[in-house]
Amino acid sequence: MKPAVSETLLAQPLTLPCGAVIPNRLAKSAMSEALGTLDNQPTSRLDRLYARWADGGIGLCISGNVMVDRRALGEPGNVAIESEAQLPALRAWAAAGTRGGTQLWMQINHPGKQAPKGLNAETVSPSAIPFRADMASFFDTPRELTHAEIEDIVRRFGNTARIAKLAGFTGVQIHGAHGYLVSQFLSPHHNRREDQWGGSPEARRRFLMAVYTEMRRQVGDAFPIGIKLNSADFQRGGFTEEESLATIQMLADAGIDLVEISGGTYEAPAMTGMDVKDSTRQREAYFLEFAEKVRARIKVPLMLTGGFRSLGGMRSALASGAIDLVGLGRLLAVEPELPQRLLAGQEPTQVIRPISTGIGVVDRMALMEVAWYTRQLRRIGEGGEPRPNESGLTAFLLGIVESGWKTFRTRRLRA
Ligand SMILES: Cc1cc2nc3c(=O)[nH]c(=O)nc-3n(C[C@H](O)[C@H](O)[C@H](O)COP(=O)(O)O)c2cc1C
């Protein structure tokens, strides 16, 4: 059923450089569902979850991160797409998620070093830089990638995009944010290489540009390719706003269709609103100031994600002209029909509060929030309803047990 529309600003379609049209200004940002099988195939739980979002009236729905290599997972239960043999399950997912004209894009990712200890046989990164001491018990120090391995990963991004298109996804997004492999290459902290892949800002951008070019080669000019990119890493010696602006300019010149702005990494989780100033949080959208800077300098469609909580906040960001699409994450995990309400001019019924276990060190980690919201996504995928009042501590403890068991099974299956 199409929503009753009384909210004209949010209801306007958006035409992208490649010609594709997004039916309204509301976009679901990627949220990793961990609803794949232990050998990383899509399941009917994804079909159910994405049908719910499509029926809820979202204009653009971006999948949780899909991996390009089964040996390099970010979490157990990730979907990893390597071959056309996976098309039947992917087609069912794409058909469900594009109902009613929703744009469904696959977010494509390689975690690099940001994969929990024990899940993969080894972790890799542009350089062998360890995690901060207090994170070292969760993440291994990675091995430096070889040139041949880098070229293989570039091809894999293109191959996964090609298969997504064949399956009926209507676009793809490169995950270039939040400290995963693309973001590791961009960062002077994580990338200390002195060959063609590092040493200067231009060389650090080479991997991303190679990924974009290969994807474009494999999907053609009329298919949307977007990117999620950090405004900054919020990390000493990391990727800065100036470098982010230069990267966006380069991508815009190359023909990217949409840039989604976010920020932070697991070491400095700005994307969930931790580590951002109170004044910023009160403006709702954490990275709005940066979006304004991009808008002033670069002509490219912009989506902004992180912190949107009210109809007023979304409308004013759109009305200011700084952005083209409002990106929503957590609200849609607890209220999948929210776009219908917003398009009818109504406020969300749910309030997003920090999820707390009562254990300080745990509450400061982004992984904690992810564990709680992943449980809500699973409930919807299993045909039920999210439980906005679920205890943070219960979700955390069950999450640890389950993740440990699934990690063990994943390793066994892959051996
Ligand atoms: C459960 C969960 C999983 C997430 N998984 C991803 C992901 O796979 N890829 C990604 O780019 N961002 C991911 N994010 C971050 C969201 O896309 C978004 O940037 C963040 O939640 C801030 O937006 P919000 O304030 O509207 O929630 C995830 C967030 C949550 C809560």
The ligand as an SDF file (V2000), in Angstrom:
LIG
                    3D

 31 33  0  0  0  0  0  0  0  0999 V2000
   22.9270   -2.8560   13.8920 C   0  0  0  0  0  0  0  0  0  0  0  0
   23.7170   -1.8890   13.0600 C   0  0  0  0  0  0  0  0  0  0  0  0
   24.4630   -2.3690   11.9990 C   0  0  0  0  0  0  0  0  0  0  0  0
   25.1780   -1.4820   11.1780 C   0  0  0  0  0  0  0  0  0  0  0  0
   25.8170   -1.9890   10.0840 N   0  0  0  0  0  0  0  0  0  0  0  0
   26.3500   -1.1330    9.1710 C   0  0  0  0  0  0  0  0  0  0  0  0
   26.8530   -1.6190    7.9380 C   0  0  0  0  0  0  0  0  0  0  0  0
   26.8170   -2.8190    7.6390 O   0  0  0  0  0  0  0  0  0  0  0  0
   27.3740   -0.7160    7.0940 N   0  0  0  0  0  0  0  0  0  0  0  0
   27.3910    0.6390    7.3630 C   0  0  0  0  0  0  0  0  0  0  0  0
   27.8540    1.4170    6.5260 O   0  0  0  0  0  0  0  0  0  0  0  0
   26.9200    1.1260    8.5230 N   0  0  0  0  0  0  0  0  0  0  0  0
   26.3800    0.2870    9.4160 C   0  0  0  0  0  0  0  0  0  0  0  0
   25.8200    0.7830   10.5600 N   0  0  0  0  0  0  0  0  0  0  0  0
   25.7870    2.2550   10.7890 C   0  0  0  0  0  0  0  0  0  0  0  0
   24.4940    2.8750   10.2510 C   0  0  0  0  0  0  0  0  0  0  0  0
   24.3970    2.7420    8.8530 O   0  0  0  0  0  0  0  0  0  0  0  0
   24.4230    4.3840   10.5620 C   0  0  0  0  0  0  0  0  0  0  0  0
   25.5230    5.0220    9.9600 O   0  0  0  0  0  0  0  0  0  0  0  0
   24.4050    4.6630   12.0710 C   0  0  0  0  0  0  0  0  0  0  0  0
   23.5200    3.7760   12.7340 O   0  0  0  0  0  0  0  0  0  0  0  0
   23.9810    6.1160   12.3420 C   0  0  0  0  0  0  0  0  0  0  0  0
   22.7010    6.4010   11.8510 O   0  0  0  0  0  0  0  0  0  0  0  0
   21.4110    6.4770   12.8600 P   0  0  0  0  0  0  0  0  0  0  0  0
   21.7390    7.5280   13.8810 O   0  0  0  0  0  0  0  0  0  0  0  0
   20.2600    6.8630   11.9700 O   0  0  0  0  0  0  0  0  0  0  0  0
   21.2620    5.1420   13.4590 O   0  0  0  0  0  0  0  0  0  0  0  0
   25.1430   -0.0810   11.4390 C   0  0  0  0  0  0  0  0  0  0  0  0
   24.4250    0.4000   12.5470 C   0  0  0  0  0  0  0  0  0  0  0  0
   23.7080   -0.4850   13.3520 C   0  0  0  0  0  0  0  0  0  0  0  0
   22.9110    0.0700   14.5020 C   0  0  0  0  0  0  0  0  0  0  0  0
  1  2  1  0
  2  3  1  0
  2 30  2  0
  3  4  2  0
  4  5  1  0
  4 28  1  0
  5  6  2  0
  6  7  1  0
  6 13  1  0
  7  8  2  0
  7  9  1  0
  9 10  1  0
 10 11  2  0
 10 12  1  0
 12 13  2  0
 13 14  1  0
 14 15  1  0
 14 28  1  0
 15 16  1  0
 16 17  1  0
 16 18  1  0
 18 19  1  0
 18 20  1  0
 20 21  1  0
 20 22  1  0
 22 23  1  0
 23 24  1  0
 24 25  2  0
 24 26  1  0
 24 27  1  0
 28 29  2  0
 29 30  1  0
 30 31  1  0
M  END
$$$$
